[in-house]
């Protein structure tokens, strides 16, 4: 990536996976969505990014009304298994650190996974080339899964938008309908396959990494009521306090408004990152920090 030499950026990354084909010989959903880098791509990013600065150094500078240090801070969302198995060792070998945001309720138990992760798993393991799924607002979406444009429509088009906007019960109905249509079921141990567990959070902290909160169950916080908002924010932050550092927060899907920001402030987060692109300027709000979404080249 290129950036002005005196700029400060927070980078938003997600998965680090190989780019081998999945169902029907197509790329996986995370790759098509732009949320998965290969190990080689991540290595090149680290080579080219310039100075890597800890997020806490940016927090400290902004809290003291000082310019943030020039460089990039690395953040990884969603607490995937490869963050401890692959990413942390790669960073450690380079003397670099990152902040890993985890949804504390998604920690390796059964099928309790974020709706988007379940959606992507079903699409990547589909046995049927053409499916249709009812939408919560009425009607249905029909499309192919054996062509690149067809699969992309399921990942970034109308059904994905409906899934994100749906209530938890509606999401369960959509996932059940998709599973029936594609001819596969979610594995009983899918969460264990996907996510870090509490002992992994501890291992990351012991390796010099920072672990931040990403809610409990990864809902869009702007769509939940006040009680659920308080629970999602406070319980996730409290779960990570035993790691011994101040706890930063990442808004799931970047969704935040004044009510959500106030809840994060009350819970005592040291900072909160959004999905709004741009550099971190000296006047930046610690609870509305911008980030650059890093996509595959």
PyMOL commands that set and color helices and strands:
alter all, ss='L'
color gray80, all
select helices_A, chain A and resi 23-25+29-33+39-48+55-63+82-93+115-124+148-156+158-165+168-182+190-194+198-206+221-223+226-241+252-254+258-266
alter helices_A, ss='H'
color red, helices_A
select strands_A, chain A and resi 8-13+15-16+36-37+71-77+99-102+130-134+140-144+210-213+249-250+272-273+292-293
alter strands_A, ss='S'
color yellow, strands_A
deselect
rebuild
show_as cartoon
